[in-house]
Amino acid sequence: MCGIIGFSGREQAAPILLDGLERMEYRGYDSAGIAVRSETKGLQVKKTKGRLRVLSDLTHGGADLEGTLGIGHTRWATHGEPNDINAHPHVSENGQIALVHNGIIENYLEIKEQLQRRGVTFTSDTDSEVVAQLLEYHYNECHNMLEAVGRVLRRIEGSYAFGIICSDFPNALIAARKDSPLILGYGENGNFIASDVTAIIKYTRDVVYMEDGEIAVVTPESIDVFDSEMNPLEKQHSQVDWDVSAAEKGGYAHFMFKEIMEQPEAIAKTVSPRIRDGRVVLDDITLTADYVRDISRIFIIACGSSYHVGMVSKYNWERLLRRPVQVDLASEFRYSDPLVDEKSLVVVISQSGETLDTMAAMREAKRRGARTLAVVNVVGSSIAREADDVLYTWAGPEIAVATTKAYSTQLVLMDLIGLYLADLLGTVEKSEYDAILAEVQVLPEKMSHFLEHFEDVQYFASRYFNHNSIFFIGRNLDYAMGLEGSLKLKEISYIHSEAYASGELKHGTISLIEPGTLVVALGTYAALFDKAMSNVVEVKARGAEVLAVTTETFKEKMEKTADSTIVVPDTHPILQPSLGVVPLQLFAYYVALQRGCDIDKPRNLAKSVTVE
Ligand code: M6R
């Protein structure tokens, strides 16, 4: 959620820290701060509420802080309101130690009270300051920074990624992680820590992923990693293959729009390497036909938009595999005493690969003996590393908080996995298999074609942007797609919106439809189009204004009833949500634009949700 960067090198640290924070600002952004150490000035800390621009102005682009060792942080408040004092870095009482933290320390109140009884004065409301003070306490006892960090880690409970500097510890920063991502980067002019690869990709592609319980000491020349018992570890290096420009706007006004436009290419990258000689080839996983035949239950677990992908996949997989597929919200699954065992296949979907609830749900499933398969975008992320099998969506870095291209690539990859499993089970006719594969391969082209004519959606957004409440209705795959359309709209435009299975309307929700209510009616699912139309007629009869999304096949019929109609190309029914969701993404984007919202960084949200 928050972003962490640290640098120990041969250049001034502050400008590098600010640059890295700017690239990570999408993760969390109610306040920001940096701490830099120099031989002559000791620890210097600047932090402030608000966007990074404010911090940059305050420090004259970092020029005010002298030193080649430093840590930085962008905050998404959990404990204590977003203000200057609660912003990170937090400094211990005697000013010796500065610390940045991602995560939540669960027993911080207990530790705080103990320290207060010993006379320590606290300035902030945060759990993170407690760690800085506790560190100072142990450092004063043992006079060894690394030893003090070890003692603190044994005392605290919860999740953390820490970056720590100490005025007595020249040129070295200390990092530690548990349940919150942290990577180490090897640069030419110094070495880094970061919570997110985008922060340091400008400086290095040579990284090491820290594991839970590890501690690292980063100096300009070296990085030493230790386990929790302080035994030195040999870590494997990874090369990041993302292009720096992929994490830049490249002339677009917003990352979200750029990422919507990148979808055809991202889908092609996800799909092409996995289709060979007319078959789906998933080289990266090891599920055998025998194993798949033996599976008694299939679960799909995720949060937010990834969960909506799971909803689409449930319909598609049940159709292809002729087996029950259960979709669960990770935050519910993990506490539900789930009926998962060695005969369960648990598929987790996560763009970031760091969503805490999804990770916890996956661990719970593994603990109960299930086999786990992760569909993840961020290479080397925690979920990717812990799952039994991982398949990457090759969407490239997604910066906008509202997911678009990651969602689309998850969707298509889940379709491929469904097809692959159905093939192993022999539950799909060859003609159906071939038809789906043929359509998957032309999906990017069809999507590009639609994206060339997005002005219709822009026009409808300008017509409807001032509605206060918007309903999305649809059946089957259209319902699952509506959930995503509704989430997209509410998260970036702040308009209240709900998605309903059309058939459910008359069981309560239809009482909310009154003259002028905007209903986005989804009619792309061919098998239930006529049923969906009846529901459109129902809401029209109550005075609703209907904006419909349908396919070329049903255009004429829909236009007779709906007030406005957006038409997407036809494809195989299983793949139709991949095309149908695009106008919903664009609609949310243009509505938010009309309403003057901060599209890439919507209020209260963060890109990767690493707290419960
Ligand atoms: O990284 P993940 O896919 O695990 O994230 C799950 C949700 O937090 C995410 O999809 C969220 O709902 C997006 N902001 C939606 O646009």
Boltz pocket constraint, residues with backbone or C-beta under 6 A from the ligand:
constraints:
  - pocket:
      binder: B
      contacts: [[A, 303], [A, 304], [A, 305], [A, 306], [A, 307], [A, 349], [A, 350], [A, 351], [A, 352], [A, 353], [A, 354], [A, 355], [A, 358], [A, 401], [A, 402], [A, 403], [A, 487], [A, 488], [A, 491], [A, 605], [A, 606], [A, 607], [A, 608], [A, 609]]
      max_distance: 6.0
